[in-house]
């Protein structure tokens, strides 16, 4: 298991790479301001899609990034 410090560092690095510095900071501030239940969010995230549809979209995304 990674240390808290390493996990924070890697998480911020990923956010900055994908969102840019300003939007990464904005994302963090949104998470801090609003109560956020990650488990509930994940449950509702793809409620209208089947596992097969999600898998297909993930493969299409993966192949588009090659």
N, CA, C and O atoms as a GROMACS GRO file, in nm:
protein
  264
    1UNK      N    1   0.084  -0.117   0.000
    1UNK     CA    2   0.000   0.000   0.000
    1UNK      C    3   0.090   0.124   0.000
    1UNK      O    4   0.193   0.128   0.068
    2UNK      N    5   0.050   0.224  -0.076
    2UNK     CA    6   0.127   0.347  -0.087
    2UNK      C    7   0.107   0.435   0.036
    2UNK      O    8   0.002   0.432   0.100
    3UNK      N    9   0.209   0.513   0.068
    3UNK     CA   10   0.196   0.608   0.179
    3UNK      C   11   0.099   0.719   0.139
    3UNK      O   12   0.074   0.742   0.020
    4UNK      N   13   0.046   0.788   0.238
    4UNK     CA   14  -0.046   0.900   0.212
    4UNK      C   15   0.023   1.008   0.129
    4UNK      O   16  -0.038   1.064   0.037
    5UNK      N   17   0.148   1.036   0.161
    5UNK     CA   18   0.222   1.140   0.089
    5UNK      C   19   0.238   1.104  -0.058
    5UNK      O   20   0.215   1.187  -0.146
    6UNK      N   21   0.278   0.980  -0.085
    6UNK     CA   22   0.297   0.935  -0.223
    6UNK      C   23   0.164   0.935  -0.298
    6UNK      O   24   0.158   0.974  -0.414
    7UNK      N   25   0.058   0.892  -0.233
    7UNK     CA   26  -0.074   0.889  -0.295
    7UNK      C   27  -0.121   1.031  -0.330
    7UNK      O   28  -0.175   1.053  -0.439
    8UNK      N   29  -0.100   1.127  -0.239
    8UNK     CA   30  -0.136   1.266  -0.268
    8UNK      C   31  -0.055   1.320  -0.385
    8UNK      O   32  -0.110   1.384  -0.474
    9UNK      N   33   0.075   1.293  -0.384
    9UNK     CA   34   0.162   1.340  -0.491
    9UNK      C   35   0.119   1.284  -0.627
    9UNK      O   36   0.104   1.359  -0.724
   10UNK      N   37   0.098   1.153  -0.633
   10UNK     CA   38   0.058   1.090  -0.760
   10UNK      C   39  -0.080   1.136  -0.804
   10UNK      O   40  -0.104   1.158  -0.923
   11UNK      N   41  -0.172   1.153  -0.709
   11UNK     CA   42  -0.306   1.200  -0.743
   11UNK      C   43  -0.302   1.340  -0.802
   11UNK      O   44  -0.367   1.366  -0.904
   12UNK      N   45  -0.229   1.430  -0.741
   12UNK     CA   46  -0.218   1.566  -0.794
   12UNK      C   47  -0.148   1.566  -0.929
   12UNK      O   48  -0.187   1.640  -1.019
   13UNK      N   49  -0.048   1.483  -0.945
   13UNK     CA   50   0.022   1.474  -1.073
   13UNK      C   51  -0.074   1.431  -1.184
   13UNK      O   52  -0.072   1.488  -1.293
   14UNK      N   53  -0.157   1.333  -1.156
   14UNK     CA   54  -0.255   1.286  -1.254
   14UNK      C   55  -0.357   1.395  -1.286
   14UNK      O   56  -0.388   1.421  -1.402
   15UNK      N   57  -0.409   1.460  -1.182
   15UNK     CA   58  -0.506   1.567  -1.204
   15UNK      C   59  -0.446   1.680  -1.288
   15UNK      O   60  -0.511   1.728  -1.381
   16UNK      N   61  -0.325   1.720  -1.257
   16UNK     CA   62  -0.261   1.829  -1.331
   16UNK      C   63  -0.236   1.789  -1.476
   16UNK      O   64  -0.257   1.869  -1.567
   17UNK      N   65  -0.191   1.666  -1.498
   17UNK     CA   66  -0.166   1.619  -1.635
   17UNK      C   67  -0.293   1.616  -1.719
   17UNK      O   68  -0.290   1.646  -1.838
   18UNK      N   69  -0.404   1.579  -1.656
   18UNK     CA   70  -0.530   1.563  -1.732
   18UNK      C   71  -0.618   1.688  -1.732
   18UNK      O   72  -0.695   1.709  -1.826
   19UNK      N   73  -0.608   1.770  -1.628
   19UNK     CA   74  -0.696   1.886  -1.618
   19UNK      C   75  -0.622   2.019  -1.631
   19UNK      O   76  -0.684   2.122  -1.657
   20UNK      N   77  -0.492   2.018  -1.612
   20UNK     CA   78  -0.416   2.142  -1.604
   20UNK      C   79  -0.417   2.192  -1.460
   20UNK      O   80  -0.500   2.148  -1.380
   21UNK      N   81  -0.326   2.282  -1.427
   21UNK     CA   82  -0.312   2.327  -1.288
   21UNK      C   83  -0.437   2.396  -1.235
   21UNK      O   84  -0.481   2.367  -1.123
   22UNK      N   85  -0.494   2.485  -1.312
   22UNK     CA   86  -0.609   2.561  -1.265
   22UNK      C   87  -0.729   2.471  -1.240
   22UNK      O   88  -0.792   2.479  -1.134
   23UNK      N   89  -0.762   2.385  -1.334
   23UNK     CA   90  -0.878   2.297  -1.318
   23UNK      C   91  -0.854   2.189  -1.213
   23UNK      O   92  -0.948   2.145  -1.149
   24UNK      N   93  -0.729   2.147  -1.195
   24UNK     CA   94  -0.699   2.051  -1.088
   24UNK      C   95  -0.728   2.115  -0.952
   24UNK      O   96  -0.788   2.052  -0.865
   25UNK      N   97  -0.685   2.240  -0.934
   25UNK     CA   98  -0.713   2.312  -0.810
   25UNK      C   99  -0.864   2.333  -0.792
   25UNK      O  100  -0.916   2.320  -0.681
   26UNK      N  101  -0.932   2.366  -0.900
   26UNK     CA  102  -1.077   2.385  -0.894
   26UNK      C  103  -1.146   2.255  -0.852
   26UNK      O  104  -1.238   2.257  -0.769
   27UNK      N  105  -1.103   2.143  -0.908
   27UNK     CA  106  -1.159   2.013  -0.873
   27UNK      C  107  -1.141   1.985  -0.724
   27UNK      O  108  -1.235   1.942  -0.657
   28UNK      N  109  -1.021   2.009  -0.674
   28UNK     CA  110  -0.995   1.986  -0.531
   28UNK      C  111  -1.085   2.074  -0.446
   28UNK      O  112  -1.140   2.027  -0.347
   29UNK      N  113  -1.100   2.201  -0.483
   29UNK     CA  114  -1.186   2.290  -0.404
   29UNK      C  115  -1.331   2.245  -0.408
   29UNK      O  116  -1.403   2.259  -0.309
   30UNK      N  117  -1.377   2.192  -0.522
   30UNK     CA  118  -1.514   2.141  -0.530
   30UNK      C  119  -1.535   2.023  -0.437
   30UNK      O  120  -1.638   2.013  -0.371
   31UNK      N  121  -1.437   1.934  -0.433
   31UNK     CA  122  -1.447   1.815  -0.347
   31UNK      C  123  -1.450   1.857  -0.200
   31UNK      O  124  -1.524   1.800  -0.120
   32UNK      N  125  -1.370   1.957  -0.165
   32UNK     CA  126  -1.364   2.003  -0.026
   32UNK      C  127  -1.494   2.074   0.014
   32UNK      O  128  -1.541   2.056   0.126
   33UNK      N  129  -1.552   2.154  -0.076
   33UNK     CA  130  -1.672   2.233  -0.044
   33UNK      C  131  -1.797   2.148  -0.029
   33UNK      O  132  -1.879   2.174   0.060
   34UNK      N  133  -1.813   2.048  -0.114
   34UNK     CA  134  -1.938   1.973  -0.118
   34UNK      C  135  -1.922   1.836  -0.055
   34UNK      O  136  -1.820   1.770  -0.074
   35UNK      N  137  -2.023   1.794   0.022
   35UNK     CA  138  -2.019   1.655   0.070
   35UNK      C  139  -2.023   1.562  -0.051
   35UNK      O  140  -2.105   1.581  -0.140
   36UNK      N  141  -1.937   1.466  -0.053
   36UNK     CA  142  -1.924   1.381  -0.172
   36UNK      C  143  -1.912   1.236  -0.128
   36UNK      O  144  -1.818   1.199  -0.059
   37UNK      N  145  -2.007   1.155  -0.168
   37UNK     CA  146  -2.005   1.012  -0.137
   37UNK      C  147  -1.959   0.937  -0.262
   37UNK      O  148  -2.038   0.911  -0.352
   38UNK      N  149  -1.832   0.904  -0.266
   38UNK     CA  150  -1.772   0.839  -0.383
   38UNK      C  151  -1.843   0.708  -0.416
   38UNK      O  152  -1.866   0.679  -0.534
   39UNK      N  153  -1.878   0.631  -0.316
   39UNK     CA  154  -1.943   0.502  -0.339
   39UNK      C  155  -2.079   0.521  -0.406
   39UNK      O  156  -2.111   0.450  -0.502
   40UNK      N  157  -2.158   0.616  -0.358
   40UNK     CA  158  -2.288   0.642  -0.421
   40UNK      C  159  -2.269   0.694  -0.563
   40UNK      O  160  -2.340   0.654  -0.655
   41UNK      N  161  -2.173   0.786  -0.580
   41UNK     CA  162  -2.145   0.841  -0.713
   41UNK      C  163  -2.111   0.729  -0.811
   41UNK      O  164  -2.161   0.729  -0.923
   42UNK      N  165  -2.027   0.636  -0.771
   42UNK     CA  166  -1.989   0.524  -0.858
   42UNK      C  167  -2.110   0.437  -0.890
   42UNK      O  168  -2.123   0.388  -1.003
   43UNK      N  169  -2.197   0.417  -0.795
   43UNK     CA  170  -2.317   0.335  -0.815
   43UNK      C  171  -2.407   0.396  -0.921
   43UNK      O  172  -2.464   0.325  -1.004
   44UNK      N  173  -2.421   0.529  -0.918
   44UNK     CA  174  -2.511   0.598  -1.010
   44UNK      C  175  -2.445   0.636  -1.143
   44UNK      O  176  -2.515   0.674  -1.238
   45UNK      N  177  -2.314   0.628  -1.150
   45UNK     CA  178  -2.240   0.680  -1.264
   45UNK      C  179  -2.286   0.621  -1.397
   45UNK      O  180  -2.312   0.694  -1.492
   46UNK      N  181  -2.295   0.489  -1.405
   46UNK     CA  182  -2.334   0.424  -1.530
   46UNK      C  183  -2.459   0.340  -1.511
   46UNK      O  184  -2.468   0.227  -1.561
   47UNK      N  185  -2.553   0.394  -1.439
   47UNK     CA  186  -2.676   0.318  -1.407
   47UNK      C  187  -2.755   0.281  -1.532
   47UNK      O  188  -2.828   0.182  -1.532
   48UNK      N  189  -2.741   0.360  -1.639
   48UNK     CA  190  -2.820   0.334  -1.759
   48UNK      C  191  -2.744   0.252  -1.864
   48UNK      O  192  -2.791   0.239  -1.977
   49UNK      N  193  -2.627   0.196  -1.827
   49UNK     CA  194  -2.548   0.118  -1.923
   49UNK      C  195  -2.522  -0.021  -1.871
   49UNK      O  196  -2.513  -0.044  -1.750
   50UNK      N  197  -2.510  -0.115  -1.964
   50UNK     CA  198  -2.476  -0.252  -1.926
   50UNK      C  199  -2.325  -0.264  -1.913
   50UNK      O  200  -2.251  -0.177  -1.959
   51UNK      N  201  -2.280  -0.369  -1.851
   51UNK     CA  202  -2.137  -0.395  -1.838
   51UNK      C  203  -2.074  -0.408  -1.977
   51UNK      O  204  -1.963  -0.360  -2.000
   52UNK      N  205  -2.145  -0.471  -2.068
   52UNK     CA  206  -2.094  -0.487  -2.205
   52UNK      C  207  -2.075  -0.352  -2.273
   52UNK      O  208  -1.975  -0.330  -2.341
   53UNK      N  209  -2.171  -0.260  -2.255
   53UNK     CA  210  -2.159  -0.126  -2.315
   53UNK      C  211  -2.041  -0.049  -2.256
   53UNK      O  212  -1.967   0.017  -2.329
   54UNK      N  213  -2.025  -0.058  -2.125
   54UNK     CA  214  -1.913   0.011  -2.060
   54UNK      C  215  -1.781  -0.046  -2.108
   54UNK      O  216  -1.687   0.028  -2.136
   55UNK      N  217  -1.773  -0.178  -2.118
   55UNK     CA  218  -1.652  -0.244  -2.165
   55UNK      C  219  -1.619  -0.202  -2.308
   55UNK      O  220  -1.504  -0.174  -2.340
   56UNK      N  221  -1.719  -0.197  -2.393
   56UNK     CA  222  -1.700  -0.158  -2.533
   56UNK      C  223  -1.647  -0.014  -2.542
   56UNK      O  224  -1.554   0.013  -2.616
   57UNK      N  225  -1.708   0.076  -2.465
   57UNK     CA  226  -1.663   0.215  -2.465
   57UNK      C  227  -1.520   0.227  -2.413
   57UNK      O  228  -1.441   0.306  -2.464
   58UNK      N  229  -1.488   0.149  -2.311
   58UNK     CA  230  -1.352   0.152  -2.256
   58UNK      C  231  -1.251   0.103  -2.359
   58UNK      O  232  -1.144   0.161  -2.374
   59UNK      N  233  -1.285  -0.003  -2.430
   59UNK     CA  234  -1.195  -0.055  -2.535
   59UNK      C  235  -1.178   0.045  -2.650
   59UNK      O  236  -1.068   0.063  -2.702
   60UNK      N  237  -1.287   0.109  -2.688
   60UNK     CA  238  -1.279   0.211  -2.794
   60UNK      C  239  -1.190   0.327  -2.751
   60UNK      O  240  -1.109   0.377  -2.829
   61UNK      N  241  -1.205   0.369  -2.626
   61UNK     CA  242  -1.121   0.478  -2.574
   61UNK      C  243  -0.975   0.435  -2.572
   61UNK      O  244  -0.886   0.509  -2.615
   62UNK      N  245  -0.951   0.315  -2.521
   62UNK     CA  246  -0.814   0.261  -2.512
   62UNK      C  247  -0.751   0.255  -2.652
   62UNK      O  248  -0.637   0.298  -2.671
   63UNK      N  249  -0.824   0.203  -2.746
   63UNK     CA  250  -0.770   0.190  -2.883
   63UNK      C  251  -0.748   0.327  -2.948
   63UNK      O  252  -0.659   0.341  -3.032
   64UNK      N  253  -0.827   0.426  -2.913
   64UNK     CA  254  -0.809   0.560  -2.971
   64UNK      C  255  -0.684   0.629  -2.917
   64UNK      O  256  -0.634   0.723  -2.979
   65UNK      N  257  -0.634   0.583  -2.805
   65UNK     CA  258  -0.517   0.645  -2.741
   65UNK      C  259  -0.385   0.579  -2.782
   65UNK      O  260  -0.278   0.624  -2.741
   66UNK      N  261  -0.391   0.473  -2.861
   66UNK     CA  262  -0.268   0.402  -2.904
   66UNK      C  263  -0.191   0.483  -3.003
   66UNK      O  264  -0.086   0.440  -3.050
   0.00000   0.00000   0.00000
